């Protein structure tokens, strides 16, 4: 299985994906599900993929072939608007699925893939689209500034609670990692390592790109901190009426002790003769 998430905020775009691919219970492999198409100064795109691996690889190969052909009139490099790129990617996806349908029907294997496309073209704001197996697509909205594909349910709550258009790019990236971490913890079909890419509005290139292993210090610290603080948050929720008070509850109800001024020290009175001798 797969879990990929793309996030759009005012400051730019965040992409994150796992790398686990399984053809069967005992055939688990690592494949990159984040694909970058970068043309600095003009446009940049990131494609996240979930579904049939053969279909995805054929789609990516065709997109690269068209983009590298100077005589090709329809490619990632020729369209002026991002929604046109999303429609074009949908057409290539449908054609790729059709190319492998005959062989797959005989074995009962699904050839469908779903993609998340995001990026920016010079002169436009960044954008994020989900491309469905039928080739149609939808965009993010201010109410839902993210798109997920694959095993999405475990990582959704943090996104719904935190993400807004005004969320900073770095906070959005942290939310993406927590979303993936929660999914990995609950579903064995999603696994390490993780890929992350950030496109800052106006950069027209990949601003930051990371691959995170389980023992990468950044990921390990985020994983441990989130688990510890989430557990502590549950402990601080209001008590049920039938629960006995815990040690420290009464102090919490009373609040902090009032701050009292320290006692004043009485200054020693000096005789006139003594004062003359002070240095």
N, C-alpha and C positions, 0 to 999 in steps of 0.2 A: 504494500500500500504506500501511500505518499501523504505528506502534508506540506503545503506551500501557502504562504500568505504574502499579499502585497498590500501596502498601506499608503494612502495619499493624504498628506497634510499640507498646510500652506507653505511650509519650508521645502517640500520636495517629496520624494518617494522612498519607501523602504521595501526591500524584497528579502524573504527568508525562506529556506527550503531544507528539508532533510535530504538524505542521499540513499536511503535503503530501498532496494528493489527486490522483490521475491517472485519467482516463477512458480514456486511450490514451497511446502513447509521446510524442505531441506536444501533449497536453492536460493540463498540470500546473498545479494551482492550489493556493491556500492556503485551508483551511477549519478553523475551530475544532473540535477533537474533544473538548474538555473543556467540560462544561456544568454550571453551578452553580445549585443551588436552595437559597436561603438564607432562613431564617426565624429571625433572631437571637433567642436566648433560649429557643427551643423545639426547633428541629431544623435540620440543615444536611445537604445531600447534594451529591455530585459524581458525575457520570456521564461515563465515558470510552467512546468508541465506535470500532468498527472494522467495516468491511464496506460494504454498499451505502449510499451517501450519502443517497439519496432516502428509504430506509427509516428511517435514523437521524433525519433532519430531521422526518419525519412522527411518529416516536415522541416526539421532544422536544416538538413542537408539541402533541400530545395530552396529554402529562404537564403542560405549562404550562396548557393549557385547563382540565383537571380541577382543578388546584391553585388556579386563580383563580376557580373557580365556587363560591360559598358554599353552594349547594344540593347540590353533588356529595358523595355519601356515601363514595366510594372515591377517594382522591387521595393525593399525597405528604404532605398535611397532616393526614390523618385516622387513619392507622395508628399503633398504639402501640408496635410493635416493628419493628426494622430488617428482620428476615427476612420480615415481611409486606409491607414496601415492596418488597423484592427480588422476591417472588412477583407482586405487582401490576405492577411494571415488566416482568416477563417476559410477563404477559398482554397488556400494551399492545404490546410488541415483536412478539408473534405476530400480533396483529390488524393491525398496520401492514404486516407482511410479506404477509399475506393480501390486503390492500387493493391491493397493486401486483403481485401474482403474475401475473394474467392478461396484462397488457401485457408483463411481463418474459419470460414463457415463450415468447412469439413471437420474441423477439430473442436468446434464450439467455443472458440476463444473470442472474446470481444476485442475489436480493433479500435475502439473509440478512445479518444484522448480529449482532455480539457486543458485549456491554456489560460494563463494570466499574462497579459501584455501591458507593459508600462514603459513610459519614457517621455522624452521631450524633443520637439522639433523647434528649431530656431524661429522665434516670432510667436510661439504659442506657449501656454502654460503646460506644465507636466500633466499627464493623465494616466488613468489605469482602467483597463478593460478585461473582462472575462470573455473568452472565446469558447463557445460551446461546440460539441461534436458536430452539430448541424451547420456550423459556420456562422451562426448569428452571435451577437455579443451584447454585453451590457457594460455600463460604466459605473464608477463609484458615485456616491452622492454625499452631501454634507451630513446627512443623517447616518449613513453607513460608509465611512471613509476607508473601507478595506474590502478585499476580496480573498476568499479562501478556496482552495481546491484540495481534494483528497479527504483524509480523515480529519474533518474540520471541527467536530462538535466539542472535543476536549479543550481545544485552545480558544474557543470563542468567547467565554465569559470575560476574560481580562480585556479583550478588545472592545467589547460592548461597554464596559465600565469606564475605561480610561480614554479611548481615542476620540478626539474632536478635531475639526480642521485646524484649530489653533494649537494643538499639541506640538511640542518641539520635535524636531527630527530625531534627536537622540533618545527622547522618551518613547517615541514611536518604535525605534529600534529595540529598546529594552522590552517593550510590550511584545514585540514579535518574538524575541528570544524566550520570554516567559511562556508565551503561547505554545511555542514548539516544545519547550521543556515539559509543560503540563501534558502535552499529547504523548511525548515519549514515555512519560511515567505511566500512562494509562493504556498504551497500545503498543504491543511488541512489533507491529508492522511498520512503525515509524522509528527511525534510528539515526545515530550519529554516523559521520560528522555532519555539521550544519554549514550551509553556505548563506552568506548575507551580502547584500549590495545596497548602497545608498546613492541616490541621485539628488543632489541639492539643486533647487530651482535656479536656473540660469547657467549652471556649470556646463551643460551639454556634453557631459562625459560621466563616467562612473567616479563619484567623489570618494567613496570608500568601499573596499571589498574585503571580506574576511572569510576564512574557513576555520571553523571552531570544532576541535575535538573534545571529547569528554573531559580530558585533563588539561585543556587550555585554561590558564589561570582566570581569564575574564569570564568564560562560561561557568567554570567551577564556582567562582565567587557569586555570580548571579543565581545559580542553582541553589547554593547553600543559603544565601541571604533570603531569597524568596521563600524557601521552605521554612526557615526558622521564623521569619516575621509573620508568615501566614499562620503558623501554629500559635504564636504569641497573640495574634489578633483574635483567634477563636477563644482563647482563654480570657480575654478582656471583655467579651460580649456580656450583656446583662444576664444575671443569674435567674434561674427559675424560682418560683415562690417556695417550692419544697426543698430546695437545696440549702444545706447548712452553710453559713458564711465561711469563707476561707480566711486564712491568716492574712491580715493586711486589708481585708474588705472594709472594716470599720474605719480604718485610717483613710481609705480612699473616699468613703462617704463624707467624712468630716472635712476632707480637703487638707491642704498643707497647713502646718502650724503657723499661727500669725508671727510675723517678724517683729521682734521687740528690740528696741534700741539698747545697746550695751550700757551698763551703769557708768555714770560719769565718775571720773576720778577727781577727787578734791586736790586742787593745787596747794602745795605747802606754802604757807605764808612766811615770808622772809623778813627778818628785822632789817632796818635801814643799814645797819652796819654790815650785815651779811651780804646784802645786795651789791654793795660796792666791791665785794670780793669775787663775784661771779665772772667767769671768762666766756 
